[in-house]
Amino acid sequence: MNSVRTEGSLLTSLNELRAIEQQRLAEEHAAVEAALKAKRDAREAAERHAREAEAARVAAERDARVAAEQARAEAERQARLHIEATEAAERARQLMALEQRRFDEELELRREVARRQRPRWMIALTGIAVTAALGLAGFAIERQHESNVARQEQARADNARIAAEDEMRRIQAELDQMDRQVHELEANVNAAIERVRLAQTEATRKAEEDNLRQLQRHEADLREQRRQREEERKRKEREAGFHLSDDCKNNAVCK
């Protein structure tokens, strides 16, 4: 009877040990699965953020190329306008010189005819009239030249102002885009902080902390880029001698 009881106790103990071993194996398996999942999630997050950073870099390079091309086109246009204005002024000068030479020749011919046909007092009166006419003609030509130069200068100033306003609007649009990206990163950082706080295993917490540091670095880099662009915008405002309105600063399609 005691032998039967002893065998029953041994079987019970073996069953308990077997259950404990199975539970331990299940817990180890669950821990391994959780660690693998955390590692996989961290890798996917890192790859996603790398793709986002690469996309941001490509966009920034594209914007920089567009800005450089616009600046080069504007410089070429200004140079072309300057050359055209110089050539127009030279043609006007040559035309005025030709007209003046013709006028002088015709005047000399008339004087010669007057000296031969009119009395001295009429010759003197004619000389006075011719001198007055020359003075008025010269004054009119000078005023016309000044008016042409003034119009050209005004056109160049208007073109420069329009180009500066376009550049300011483009920079403001970039700042607005950076603001949106900063806000998105702030939300991602806050979510990452929460995931670190809720991490249940050391591996998960480490992965989330690495992800959090990457987000924080990205946010810091983006804020620094925005600060530099803001300083550039203010510098261009000072150079151009005008200021965008508050409404325009907050509107990427300011008109």
PyMOL commands that set and color helices and strands:
alter all, ss='L'
color gray80, all
select helices_A, chain A and resi 2-117+120-198+202-240+246-249
alter helices_A, ss='H'
color red, helices_A
deselect
rebuild
show_as cartoon
